[in-house]
């Protein structure tokens, strides 16, 4: 029986769905390259194929996999929805991803819970939030998400957890005097204030930042 492995945390993207004054909601999704890679590694690049056709004005994708034992191609099909930016390309990609869902690739994403990030864990500016979010850890059993954690990539903080993801070492608050002095000098040279930086990261002083946040700030200021 052909089965496809579960998605890895690094293969799942986060997209902001709604922005409200008190927080934001996120959606999780996979892109077409993930499907292509999983098909290649599971059945081999020469043992699957895709095709597209228009039916009643809608673009469908058929993903076929060769069954060597039976000597036949087995196909599964689904329809796509157009994107806001590139109509044909969006439909082609979406129909391919949906056809791959039919094969079971990434089907666990249908079990994603409602993901809400409070305003104190993200930077909301009116109707927009420019923070980026990543899946830090995910635990999947029987194509069902049992545990999940999401990180704000801008701040380096875990902002959402569900279940009990595998334990990971917590990045310590290890900014020493030299780190703090370097950061203070760079902040001032870029016309910023320590107060505003601390407010953005929701800390009382620069000493409370961790190394990951230090590196992020230095890169943003072009110092790394």
Buried (B, 14 or more C-beta within 10 A) or exposed (E): EEEBEBBEBEBBBBEBEEBEEEBBBBBBEBEBEBBBEBBEEBBEEEBBBBEBEEEEEEBBBBBBBBEEEEEEEEBBBBBBEBBEEEEEEBBBBBBBBBBBBBBBBBBBBEEBEEBBBEBEBBBBEEEEBEBEBBBBBBBBEEBEBBBBBBBBBBBBBBBBEBEEBEEEEEEEEEBEEEBBEBBEEBBEEEEBEBEEBBEBBEBEEBBEBBBBBBEBBBEEBEBE
